Amino acid sequence: MKLTKCENGHFYDSDKYPECPYCNTDLLRDRSIVRTGEAEQPAAVETTAPAGPVTGWLVVLDGPAKGRDLRLGVGRSFLGLDADGTPVTLSADAPLSARRAVLVYDEEKSAFTLLPGSSQELCYLGGDAVLTPQPLTGGETLRMGGAAMKFVPFCGAEFHW
């Protein structure tokens, strides 16, 4: 990664972008949109399982992915939806517009926190939009798009890696 500062003071990775993507927003748009002739479609997001030990899960409660789980790891797990609306954990390289929420496991405090994502779309905890950090203890229901998920912690006060 080559960190570069543009003339307007923005920092960006010049290994990924030929010029500042904040000044030239078409560069960001081109990385997250696939042009299909008639309509623009979101690009397939890169999903990943977290590195390291599992700290908890999100279990999908409804829809075609009902019963499927998303593994959560130490640190940040970026959450989003794939093209079919199925909840996924995203890679750290996924476009910011795909990140609906971030679920963080703080290893030092053995605690989980749900943060708002950088997407225009929202994540809901219970019936409320996640706009500020929210602590999670277990059993909470998260909703993104049309999908609901139950949070199941593995690590906490009684056990941690």
Secondary structure as GFF3:
##gff-version 3
##sequence-region A 1 161
A	DSSP	beta_strand	3	5	.	.	.	ID=ss1
A	DSSP	beta_strand	11	13	.	.	.	ID=ss2
A	DSSP	alpha_helix	26	32	.	.	.	ID=ss3
A	DSSP	beta_strand	33	35	.	.	.	ID=ss4
A	DSSP	beta_strand	40	42	.	.	.	ID=ss5
A	DSSP	beta_strand	56	60	.	.	.	ID=ss6
A	DSSP	beta_strand	69	72	.	.	.	ID=ss7
A	DSSP	beta_strand	75	81	.	.	.	ID=ss8
A	DSSP	beta_strand	87	90	.	.	.	ID=ss9
A	DSSP	three_ten_helix	96	98	.	.	.	ID=ss10
A	DSSP	beta_strand	101	106	.	.	.	ID=ss11
A	DSSP	beta_strand	111	116	.	.	.	ID=ss12
A	DSSP	beta_strand	123	125	.	.	.	ID=ss13
A	DSSP	beta_strand	128	129	.	.	.	ID=ss14
A	DSSP	beta_strand	134	136	.	.	.	ID=ss15
A	DSSP	beta_strand	141	144	.	.	.	ID=ss16
A	DSSP	beta_strand	147	153	.	.	.	ID=ss17
###
